[in-house]
Amino acid sequence: MVFKTADVGKAAVLGFGKKRSMMELQNLQEALKVEIQIHQKLVSQMKQDPQNADLKLQLRDLQAKITALSERQNQLTLS
């Protein structure tokens, strides 16, 4: 089989894009793991002090961040 230079270049770009996506996916998964751990700690604190408005606000903000990370993860896995 004979490869033209342009074909090899395209394959390299496609391979790089896939590698980049895998790295981004790994970074997203690590970020999700950290955010979920923080969420678990906040939930535990909320059990001790359920009326704490600051904790409620932190939880709400964290849930939005986790949702955004999860949606980005889904986009990457579907593309």
Summary of the structure (lengths in Angstrom):
residues: 79
radius of gyration: 20.2
end to end distance: 29.7
largest distance: 70.6
contacts: 177
relative contact order: 0.12
helix: 89%
strand: 0%
